[in-house]
Amino acid sequence: MIEAIFGDGASIVSGAFWQQLIQFWELIVMVCRFLWDLLKLLSGA
């Protein structure tokens, strides 16, 4: 559907953008989980 609206060139850019956004989001989640586990470890829970 996106390809039909924007054409082939834009869909490649859009796909790369979403891929980068997903990887960035996964990095944020990993860092937050690490910090949360570190906080639990240091608090002695």
Sequence and secondary structure as in RCSB ss.txt:
>XXXX:A:sequence
MIEAIFGDGASIVSGAFWQQLIQFWELIVMVCRFLWDLLKLLSGA
>XXXX:A:secstr
 HHHHH HHHHHHHHHHHHHHHHHHHHHHHHHHHHHHHHHHHHT 
